[in-house]
């Protein structure tokens, strides 16, 4: 469970810091239902840009922001796009929530909020002198650095040196310190090694997304309810929520599947990973280029017992489709194939991991032979804005993107997706995957084997899910103590 024990002295420090910085902290209820955001906050948001370093942007940690770069408020339904059969090649309706319209352009700002705020409002983290350390494969440390900046907290961003240039350029303006570890998306062990070095420094507190239950709780509460609301808004007579697919990464996002399975118990929940690093599918290892997902281990916060399927995606596919979705030749090819202009205009909303998520949905739809009455949901973690340098690199390496290349990529990488490199997970399969946690978390990171068993046999997940109300009460008490909201 998330430790909500109060540390009174440090809590008083945090209250003073928030008062000094003019910080009001949103509740989980505010993020799920932004119509509950105080009117005085809503009025002030009219003059704030989506990426502005302004504490008011904490109230834009929601899937329901208006899709505008500045001054927007909230929609009644989360931002989403529907990808039609002309694009996907399957009759099932594929619905994807859009991460671009979060501050930082990525929904990981929500995951980092879920990790930081419990320790802030309990006083377990002292914002007046401690550094917040954000180990990441890219977007999580961006979200953590951003939230730290809004709250007046010093931050340390840790990410692999091989991540896209856009991430590093942005972090140089926001993070207090940046540490680039060796390798790329697959090199999570190197991130953990650097994290453990910093753990020994008394002014460092680690917010490790791979083990923080606040990451899981935020997605269970906020992303889970957002997908359910979206499905209810778009469902037609006879439709059912047949499945949801999420690449693993920290396994935070797939935590929303726990919520969805409670509401739609017949749905299939699938986890995706890179074929070049088939950790879940084959206990395998390797390197890959699907930026933002980490491998060679099973995250502590992955509720494997609730996962029905693993789907592996060749990393060449999302990278190639990034060109198809963003270059003129690709747009012309898709238009000729019957993809509507409205959909073409939305394709830049898909970043590399978002494309991988969509391919998982396509493969799941083919495997289960889903029909036009079946809906499969996913999220678009970030957009192509984070990968303009990757597009330039591919153009330099492979030359200009031609009409012929676009036609081949559309036929092979999208319509040609098959049901290979995927597997349904029975009880023993899930237990095998769960047991892999032992090597990372007990042997390497020093966790208690009894805690590992509790994730499988106990009530840990249900206990965490019930903590949102208690956390909201702590947030409201914190805001009352600062007096910032009352003074606006």
Buried (B, 14 or more C-beta within 10 A) or exposed (E): EBEBEEBEEBBBBBBBBBBEBBBBBBBBBBBBBBEEBBEEBBEBBEEBBBBBEBBBBBBBBBBBBBEEEEEBBBBEEBBBBBBBBBBBBBBBBBBBBBBBBBBBBBBBBBBBBBBBBBBBBBBBBBBBEBBBBBBBBBBBBBBBBBBBBBBBBBBBBBBBEBBBBBBBEBBEEBBBBBBBBEBBBBBBBBBBEBBBEBBEEEEBBBBBBBBBBBBBBBBBBBBBBBBBBBBEEBBEEEBBBBBBBBBBBBBBBBBBBBBBBBBBEEBBBBBBBBBBBBBBBEEBEBBBBBBBBBBBBBBBBBBBBBBBBBBBBBBBBBBBBBBBBBBEBBBBBBBEBEBEEEBBEBBBBBBBBBBBBBBBBBBBBBBBEBBEBBBBBBBBBBBBEBBEBBBEBBEEEEEEBEEEBBBBBBEEBBBEBEEEBBBEBEEEBBEBBBEBBBEBBBEBBEBEEEEBEBBBEEEBBEEBBEBBEEBBEBBBBBBEBBEBBEEB
